[in-house]
Amino acid sequence: MVRYQSGRRIRWDVEMLAVKEPSALPSAGTKLSQRLFTVLAALNRAGQPVSLGQLAATTGLPKSTVHRLLRDLQSAGFVERTATESYHLGLELWAYGEKARGQHLLRRFALPQMRRLALETGGMVQCAILHGDQAMVLERIMGNSGIDLPSQVGMSVPLHASALGKMLLAQSPPAMARRVLCAPLPRYTANTCQSPAHLRRQLAVIRERIYAVDQGEIVSDLHCVAVPLDLGDSERAAAVSVSFRNPRWAPTEWLPALVAVSRRITQRYHSPESRHVPDKQHTA
């Protein structure tokens, strides 16, 4: 039996026992998974090939650990290595992402309506969802206006500087809106709103009129209008938009057609019988 000389020693031993309790510690498998996801997330944020040293610095993991994780991810096809010893996300992840996107219920019902609107207007039609504190592009249909944007399906668009983003932000829970308003608002063009007070007023107007506009705020000659998609859950806000480059008319002229598309998408989304229709009927 161990004799303790003071209450302090007892408290210290109790704390040590608590730390050593197996249920309180992550398993080796959990720690490995967390590190793998950390590396993948860093590669995703980079958006371009990065070196081993850059990944180690970004993730805070030892270079030897990052190298071992990259080797495992590369063998699975989730990461690819370039001739210059840099790394980027692999095609296997792209295949997984395409399959997940194809199975997304909202995308299945939105796609035919988006194609119809792009054909009718000639503009670029996008559908985005609130993903964490970001607006993620779920689908994009190019019209015949020749718009070429850096954003791609699966990528994020700024919440404060795009019609889609502002529409989603206006629908978001108050706590999230406060986080965005308290954070720096990056400037993309001379028209980008960088004033939290001004953005707050914009969001109030958007909630009242139920549509948002972007007049060259993320790309100087791009104009866009967006309306919400009612999924019945503020935590899963969604929106659809149509964009034009240097339009001869205000994008809001297409607002009635956009609202009609939004209504058709949400009707299909909430229709019980449509959830049992095979995927090919929605994605064809």
C-alpha positions in Angstrom: 0.0 0.0 0.0 1.3 3.4 -0.9 1.3 6.0 1.8 0.3 9.5 0.6 1.9 12.4 2.5 -0.5 15.1 1.4 -3.9 15.7 -0.2 -2.0 17.3 -3.0 -0.4 14.0 -3.9 -3.7 12.3 -3.9 -5.3 14.8 -6.2 -2.3 14.5 -8.6 -2.6 10.6 -8.7 -6.4 10.8 -9.3 -5.8 13.1 -12.2 -3.1 10.8 -13.6 -5.5 7.8 -13.3 -8.2 9.8 -15.2 -5.7 10.6 -17.9 -4.7 6.9 -18.2 -8.3 5.8 -18.4 -8.5 4.0 -21.8 -12.0 5.3 -22.5 -10.8 8.9 -22.2 -8.1 8.5 -24.8 -8.6 8.3 -28.5 -7.6 5.0 -30.0 -4.7 4.7 -32.3 -7.1 4.2 -35.2 -9.0 7.3 -34.3 -5.8 9.4 -34.2 -4.7 8.0 -37.6 -8.0 8.8 -39.1 -7.9 12.4 -37.8 -4.4 12.9 -39.2 -5.5 11.5 -42.6 -8.4 13.8 -42.7 -6.2 16.7 -41.6 -3.8 16.1 -44.6 -6.7 15.7 -47.0 -8.3 18.9 -45.8 -5.0 20.8 -46.2 -4.7 19.6 -49.8 -8.3 20.6 -50.5 -7.8 24.1 -49.1 -4.6 24.5 -51.1 -6.3 24.0 -54.4 -3.0 23.3 -56.1 0.0 21.0 -55.7 1.9 21.6 -52.5 5.2 20.3 -51.2 5.8 17.9 -48.3 7.3 20.8 -46.3 4.3 23.0 -47.0 1.9 20.3 -45.8 3.9 19.7 -42.7 3.8 23.4 -41.9 0.1 23.8 -42.6 -1.0 20.7 -40.6 1.4 21.1 -37.8 2.4 17.4 -38.1 6.0 16.1 -38.3 7.3 15.9 -41.8 7.9 12.1 -41.4 4.3 11.6 -40.3 3.0 13.6 -43.3 5.2 11.6 -45.6 3.9 8.3 -44.3 0.3 9.5 -44.5 0.8 10.8 -48.1 2.3 7.4 -49.1 -0.8 5.6 -47.8 -3.2 8.0 -49.4 -1.3 7.8 -52.7 -1.5 4.0 -52.7 -5.3 4.3 -52.3 -5.5 6.8 -55.2 -6.7 9.7 -52.9 -3.5 11.7 -53.4 -1.2 12.0 -56.4 2.4 13.1 -56.6 3.7 15.3 -59.4 7.1 15.1 -61.1 8.3 18.0 -58.9 7.6 16.0 -55.7 4.4 18.0 -54.9 1.1 16.5 -53.9 -2.5 17.1 -54.9 -5.9 15.4 -54.5 -6.2 12.2 -56.6 -8.8 11.1 -59.1 -10.2 8.5 -56.7 -11.5 11.3 -54.5 -13.0 13.0 -57.6 -14.9 9.7 -58.3 -16.2 9.6 -54.8 -17.2 13.2 -54.9 -19.0 12.7 -58.2 -20.9 9.8 -56.8 -21.9 11.7 -53.7 -23.0 14.7 -55.7 -25.1 12.4 -58.0 -26.8 10.9 -54.9 -27.6 14.3 -53.4 -31.4 14.6 -53.4 -31.5 18.4 -54.0 -29.2 18.1 -57.0 -31.3 15.3 -58.5 -34.4 17.5 -58.5 -32.6 20.8 -59.3 -30.6 19.7 -62.3 -33.5 19.4 -64.9 -34.9 22.8 -63.9 -31.4 24.4 -64.0 -30.8 23.1 -67.5 -34.2 24.6 -68.6 -33.4 28.0 -67.1 -29.9 28.1 -68.7 -31.4 27.3 -72.1 -34.1 29.9 -71.6 -31.9 32.7 -70.4 -28.4 31.9 -71.8 -27.0 32.7 -68.4 -25.0 30.5 -66.0 -27.2 28.8 -63.5 -25.8 27.7 -60.1 -27.2 25.9 -57.1 -25.4 26.2 -53.8 -25.9 25.0 -50.2 -24.8 26.2 -46.9 -21.9 24.0 -45.8 -20.5 25.0 -42.5 -19.7 28.7 -42.7 -19.4 28.6 -46.5 -21.5 28.5 -49.6 -20.7 25.4 -51.6 -21.6 25.1 -55.3 -23.6 21.9 -55.7 -24.2 22.2 -59.4 -23.5 24.6 -62.2 -24.9 24.7 -65.7 -23.3 26.9 -68.3 -25.5 28.9 -70.7 -24.5 30.2 -74.1 -23.1 33.5 -72.7 -19.5 32.2 -72.4 -19.1 32.9 -68.7 -15.9 31.4 -67.4 -15.5 31.6 -63.6 -12.8 30.3 -61.2 -15.5 28.7 -59.1 -16.3 25.0 -59.8 -18.7 22.4 -58.5 -17.7 21.5 -55.0 -15.9 24.8 -54.4 -17.0 27.6 -52.1 -18.1 31.1 -53.0 -17.9 34.0 -50.6 -20.9 34.6 -48.4 -20.5 38.4 -48.5 -19.6 39.0 -52.1 -21.9 36.8 -54.2 -25.7 36.7 -54.7 -25.7 33.0 -53.8 -23.7 33.6 -50.7 -25.7 36.6 -49.5 -29.0 34.7 -50.1 -27.7 31.8 -48.0 -26.3 34.1 -45.3 -29.7 35.8 -45.1 -31.3 32.4 -44.4 -28.6 31.2 -42.0 -29.0 31.0 -38.2 -28.3 34.3 -36.4 -25.1 32.9 -34.7 -23.6 32.1 -38.1 -24.4 35.5 -39.5 -22.7 37.1 -36.5 -19.6 35.1 -37.1 -19.4 36.2 -40.7 -20.0 39.8 -39.9 -17.4 39.8 -37.2 -14.7 38.2 -39.5 -12.7 40.1 -42.1 -14.6 40.6 -45.4 -12.1 40.1 -48.2 -12.2 42.5 -51.2 -12.4 41.0 -54.7 -13.4 44.0 -56.7 -14.1 47.7 -56.2 -17.8 46.8 -55.6 -17.2 44.2 -52.8 -18.9 45.1 -49.6 -16.3 45.2 -46.8 -18.5 47.1 -44.2 -20.2 44.8 -41.7 -22.8 47.5 -41.1 -23.6 47.8 -44.8 -23.7 44.0 -45.2 -26.1 43.8 -42.2 -28.4 46.3 -43.9 -28.2 44.3 -47.2 -29.2 41.1 -45.5 -32.2 42.8 -43.9 -33.3 44.0 -47.4 -32.7 40.5 -48.8 -34.9 38.9 -46.1 -37.7 41.3 -46.9 -37.7 41.0 -50.7 -36.5 37.4 -50.8 -33.8 37.7 -53.5 -30.2 38.8 -53.6 -28.1 40.5 -56.2 -24.4 40.7 -57.0 -23.4 43.5 -59.2 -19.7 42.9 -60.0 -18.8 42.2 -56.4 -16.7 39.0 -56.9 -15.9 39.4 -60.7 -16.1 43.0 -61.9 -18.2 42.4 -65.0 -20.4 39.6 -63.6 -24.0 40.3 -62.5 -26.1 37.8 -60.7 -29.5 37.3 -59.0 -30.3 34.5 -56.5 -33.4 33.2 -54.7 -33.8 30.7 -51.9 -34.7 27.1 -52.1 -37.0 26.2 -49.3 -35.7 22.9 -47.8 -37.6 23.4 -44.6 -34.5 23.6 -42.4 -32.5 26.8 -41.7 -29.4 24.6 -41.0 -29.6 23.4 -44.6 -30.1 26.6 -46.5 -29.9 26.4 -50.3 -30.3 28.9 -53.2 -30.3 29.0 -57.0 -29.0 31.8 -59.2 -28.5 33.0 -62.7 -25.5 35.0 -63.8 -24.6 37.1 -66.8 -21.5 38.9 -67.9 -22.0 42.6 -68.8 -25.7 42.1 -69.4 -27.7 44.7 -71.5 -30.4 44.4 -68.9 -30.7 44.1 -65.2 -30.4 40.4 -64.0 -33.6 41.0 -62.0 -35.5 40.9 -65.3 -35.1 37.1 -65.1 -36.3 37.1 -61.5 -39.8 35.7 -62.3 -38.3 32.8 -64.2 -35.8 32.1 -61.4 -38.6 32.2 -58.8 -40.6 29.7 -60.9 -37.6 27.4 -61.1 -37.1 27.6 -57.3 -40.8 26.7 -56.7 -40.6 23.7 -59.0 -37.4 22.4 -57.4 -38.8 22.7 -53.9 -42.1 21.1 -54.9 -40.2 18.1 -56.2 -37.9 18.0 -53.2 -40.8 17.9 -50.8 -42.9 15.5 -52.9 -42.9 12.0 -51.1 -43.5 10.0 -54.3 -40.6 11.7 -56.2 -38.1 10.3 -53.7 -38.7 6.8 -55.1 -38.0 7.7 -58.7 -34.8 6.2 -60.1 -31.8 8.6 -60.3 -31.6 8.4 -64.0 -34.9 10.2 -64.4 -33.5 13.2 -62.5 -30.0 13.3 -63.9 -30.8 12.6 -67.6 
